[in-house]
Amino acid sequence: VRGTLRDACAADLHGDLSEFRKRVEAAKEILYLADNAGEIVVDRILIEALGPQRVTLAVRGGPVINDATVEDARAAGLDEVVRVIDNGSDAPGTILDECGAEFRERFHGSNLILSKGQGNFETLSDADADIFFLMKVKCPVIAAHVGLPAGTAALLPSKSMNPIS
């Protein structure tokens, strides 16, 4: 675990951190889409830096692969720091048409969405929303799509990112 954390902290992150910081600063409501259950403890550090009073953490609606659920968020103590909801779906990604009404309302009502993981990128990259995708590029198809080598840690804005008003 220590080695994995050390490697993650040492890895270069491809993306515009300055733009990300500006958008975080301007956002009143941030939706944070969790990915793996094993990462959720580390997600807490980023959520606390974002300002947990304006963050809603969304997890999967049911167990799928190794994705985080409400139970995982509770076990990590995140429910004591931030509002936790599930997306109403057990798909490995976020397929909006399969998500629950509460999640979709929060998704469309957020000023900024931070989406973790390649599965969320695959299902939300064409969504009309202000999303930053935080992920590791894992396969050649996605690598070609985003123009980065496989293995790259990336923070990518959605194609439809609206200008800051």
N, C-alpha and C positions, 0 to 999 in steps of 0.2 A: 504494500500500500504506500509506504513512504517513497519507494522508488518511482511508482506511478505518479504520485503527487509532485515529486521533484522534477520528473521529466515533463509533466504538464506545465509546471511553472517556468521551466527553462525554454520551452518551445516558443518559437516566433509565432505571433498571431497576425495573420494577413487580414487587414481591414483598416478602416478609418476610425481610430479611437477618438479622435477629436470630434468628428461628427456624431459619433455615438454619445459622447459626453454631453454635447450640446442638446441632443434630443432627449436624453435622460433628464437633464436639468429643466427642460421645457415641459416635460410630461407631467400631467396631474394624476393620471391613472395608468399604471403599467401592468400588463398581463404577462406573467412569466410562465412559459410552457416548459415544464420539467421533462426530462428524458429518462435516464436510467436511475433505478432505485439506488444503486451504489454511488451515484454522484450527488444525491440530494443533500447530503450533509455538507458538501462543499458548496452547493448552490446557496446554502444559507448565508455564507460569507458575502457572496455577490448581492443577494437580496438585501442584506443589512446595509451594504454600501449604496444600493439604489434608493433606500429610504423605505422601509417596510410598511409605513403607514399608507403608502400609495400603491403598493404592490398586491396583486392577487396571484397566488400560485395555483396553477392548474396542473393536475395530474390525470392519468388515465382513469377511465370509469370502471375498469376491471383489470385483473392481471393479464398481461400479454408480454411474452418474451421476458425481458428484465426491466420493463418500464415501471416508473414510480406510480404508486397508488396512494390513496388517502392514508392508508395504514402506514405506509413508508414515511409519509410526511409527518404523521403523528409520532412515529418512532424516533424521528430526527428532531422532534421538538419544534418543527416549523409552524405548527398550528398555534403555538404560543407567541410567535413573532409576526405572523402574516395571515391573512385570510386564505384558506385552502379550499378549493373546489375541485370537483372532478369534471372531466369533459363529457361524461355520459357515454363514452364509447370505449370499447376494448380493442380498437384497431391499432396497429403499430405505426402511429403517425397521428395527424389530426385531420380527419376528413370531416369538414364542417357540416355537410349534410347528415352525417351520422351522430353529431354531437348534440347534447341536450340544450334546451332553451336557455337555461341560466348561463351556460358556457358561451353560447353564441351571442347572447346579450352583452356579456362582459367582453368578448372578442371584438364586437363591433363598437363598443362604447369606450374602449381604451385608446389613449393617445399614442401609446407605444406598446409593442409586443416584443418580448425577447423570447425567441424560440430556440430551444436547445435540441441538438441532435439532427442527424441526417434524415431520419424518418420524418420528422416534422418539416424539414426543408422540402423533401420529396412531395409532401401532401399540401404544403402551403405556399410554395414558391410563386404560384400564380394568383394568390389571394390578393384582393384589393384592400390592403391594409398597410400601415406603417410597421414593418417587422424588421428586426435585426435577427439574423440566423447565426447562432453561435454553435459551431460544429467542427468535427474533424471530417475532412473529405476522405471517404473510405473506399470508394470504388471508381473504376475508370469512367463509367458513364457520367457520374456526378462531376468527376474531375474535368471531363471534357465540357460539360454544361457550364461550369463556373470558371473554367480557364485556369485552374490551379492543379498542381500535382497531387495525386493521392497521398494521404498522410498529412496534408496541410491543415493546421488549425486555422479556422476562418471565422470572421465576424462580417457577415455580408448583409447589406441592406436589401429589402425587397425591391423589385423592379418598379412597383407602384408607390414607392415612398413619397409621401406628400411633402411639399415644402413647409418649413416651420413658419407659422404665421405670427 
